[in-house]
Every structure is written in C-alpha cells, then in structure tokens.
Amino acid sequence: MDSRGWWLTALILVVAVLMRNSLLFLLGIFLALIGGAAYLWMRTCLTGVTYRRRLGATRLFHGETTDLYVQITNAKVLPLAWLRAEDEFPRALPITPARVAPCHLPNRQYLVNNLSLRWYERVTRHYRVQGLHRGAWTFGPVELASGDVFGFAVQRAPLDEKNELIVYPRLVSLAALGLPAERPFGDYRTRRLLSDDPLRISGARNYQPGDSPRQIHWRATARRGELQTKTFDAAASRPLAIFLNVNTFRYLWEGIDPECQEFCITVSAAIARWAWENDQPAGLYINAVAPPNAKPISIRPGTHPDQLLNILEALARVSNFGRWSIERTLLVEAQRLPGGSSVVLVTAQVSPELVQILADLRRRGFGVTLATAGAIDAKIPPEIRHYPLGGREAWRALDALALA
C-alpha cells in the first residue's frame, strides 16, 4: 500500500473517531492491518529466496545440446503468492521449452519463470540449450520480483548469478573446403635426423639385412621369437603457425562481413584439427583479443593433448574487430617462430603490404600458405601457395552442407 493508501486509512480512522462510528473505525483498523501485512510481506518476500542455474556442460561443439537446470528455493516460513524471475540469456542459442521475453540489450532475451512457492519449497525446471552459434555466451544476471498477495507493492532484487557456455566453431574437413588432404601446406616434415634419438622409440619390426646391431629390440625379439629391430618416430614435424585475420576489410571504418569472418574462423579451426590429427605441432595467432580479459590471442605451436581445444576456445572467444593489423601481427609473431616453420594465413582481404611480408617470410625459409575467403585483387607470387576458398556463396553452401 502506497502513501495515498495510508493517508486514506488515517483519514477514515480520524473520521470514525470524530463521528464515533464503530463500523467505520473497524474498517480503518482492517485497512491498517492489511496495509501493515502487505508492507511486511513486501519487505521480507525475497529474504531467503535463492536462484541457481546449472549447465550440464560448459563446452559444446557446434550443434551439440546440453541440459540447463534452474533451481529456485524459498528457504523461509513465509510463502510466496507469486514470484517472477527474469534471467538474461543469449538470443543466439535456442532454449526449449521456455517462455522468453524481449530484452533492452542487443542480442539478448529474458527467460521468464512465473511461479508460487510454499514455505521451504524448492522448484527445479529443466531446459535444453543447443549450441548453434559459435561464441562465448554469458547466462545472467537475473532479476527476481515478488510482493504481497494483494498486489499493493513489488519488491525487486537483481542477482549477479552468471554462467558461461563456450560453443566451439564448426568443424569441417579440409576436403569440404576444397583443400588437398595430402600435404596441403607442402612438405611439413623436416629432414631426418642424422642419429636416432633412443627416447623416441615407437615400436619394433622384423629384422632386415643392413639394420644396425645397436637397434635390435631384444625384448621384442624374446617375446616374438624372431629378431626385431627398433622403430623410431618420424622426424620432427615443422611447427604450423595459423594466422587469422578477423578484419574482413582493409579499414576498420568499413565494418565487417559476418559471413566471411565466420568462414575464416571455420577454416582456421579445420586447419588446426587437421594438424592435431596428423600429430603436427600447431599454434594460433589472431590480430584480436579474447574477452573478458582482453588478452592478445597468441598460442604457440605444440602437441599438448589439449592444444586443439585451446585453439578452438580461442576461436570461440575471438572479438569481432581486430585490434591490430594482420601485417603487424605477422611481423611480431614470426620473429618468435622456429626457423623453417610453416605459416598459414587465413584472411578475407589481402593488401600489397601483406603480400610483401609473406614473400619475405618465404625468402627467409618459412613455408608460406595463403587461404583467402573472398575476392582477392592483389597478385600472389608463385612461391606462395594460394588457396582461394570463395566468399559468401561458398560459406553458405558449406553451412547448408553442415546442417544437412
């Protein structure tokens, strides 16, 4: 009950006393009791009310689905006649079954839950979230609203309850991109070492004339009953450095082409997956930052078991605009790469300065490959391997093929 209601109640009581009207006085007392109860209810309705959100998985590959559980608890004696929870969600991720409402923020919406809670009651609701769009998506915050049973007043409480869901980029094969499956980036193996490292034994094979007696595998010989020779891992692979240019135009004021940008990100993910499947050390360098810490994306080539997932997460988190030019990123990061590394640049635009930098890297002994998504006007020197992947039409065809 607002101030006008209290003034009206006080006026009724005063008039009842002056007129010595018992019925009018009882009416004033009744209104005062209702107002006091509504006030106390409004002040304490959200006390002891908790809202918890739990995701079945915090990492999803493109197209996967995970469970979402929303748990609302009323941990007090006072029941709630009504409670409304508005949970801020990303609009890009479908949620079923759910009641959603528009949000004032772009690309956001509200997941709405209306319910009543008895004393010490807990309600859990189950939803399904599908990762149809790449990104690092934030769930929350949430706002709770409740009040008295008469509807005189509403109490609101914002809760900073947040969760994050990472949706990795779409994974496709190199063949789907039109790239050759065999040695797409040239001879990525280095020359054989002059002496085999005994720490890199991979197995054993039957002895052949001419094998060194030092390389006889005695344990395997005793186990199999035939003379066996040690086999070693293949010579060390060239490190593969994937450079991604998130800028789809030469100048930032021209904006971005979302389809070409997603195409480039998908191509980078496909190359990283190919390297991981072929046991080749791969790293990722992007001329952008990854929120929320706004750190530059620079992953050195490696063969750690989580290397591919780290690269995919960086691609999921990448911001839409490049903070630096890809030319600057190439110049800075190439100085830290081992000699003879393979450099693969994925970009939607190529400038004469970029071509000159790539040609210089090739002269310095780097393997250089250029994968372009879009129309390229610049002339590419023959010593640079160039894969024109197409533009928006190629991305739409690839997107339709993946969905099918």
Sequence and secondary structure as in RCSB ss.txt:
>XXXX:A:sequence
MDSRGWWLTALILVVAVLMRNSLLFLLGIFLALIGGAAYLWMRTCLTGVTYRRRLGATRLFHGETTDLYVQITNA
KVLPLAWLRAEDEFPRALPITPARVAPCHLPNRQYLVNNLSLRWYERVTRHYRVQGLHRGAWTFGPVELASGDVF
GFAVQRAPLDEKNELIVYPRLVSLAALGLPAERPFGDYRTRRLLSDDPLRISGARNYQPGDSPRQIHWRATARRG
ELQTKTFDAAASRPLAIFLNVNTFRYLWEGIDPECQEFCITVSAAIARWAWENDQPAGLYINAVAPPNAKPISIR
PGTHPDQLLNILEALARVSNFGRWSIERTLLVEAQRLPGGSSVVLVTAQVSPELVQILADLRRRGFGVTLATAGA
IDAKIPPEIRHYPLGGREAWRALDALALA
>XXXX:A:secstr
  HHHHHHHHHHHHHHHHHT HHHHHHHHHHHHHHHHHHHHHHHTTTTEEEEEEES SEE TT EEEEEEEEEE 
SSS EEEEEEEEEEETTS EES  EEE SSTTEEEEEEEEEE TTEEEEEEEEEE  S EEEEE  EEEEEE TT
 S EEEEEE   EEEEE      TGGGT  SSSTTS  B    SS  GGGEEEEEE  TT  GGGB HHHHHHHS
S EEEEE    B  EEEEE   SSSSGGG   HHHHHHHHHHHHHHHHHHHHTT  EEEEEEEEETTTTEEEEEE
EE  TTHHHHHHHHHHH  SS SS HHHHHHHHHTTS TT EEEEEES   HHHHHHHHHHHHTT EEEEEE S 
  S   TTSEEEE  SHHHHHHHHHHHH 
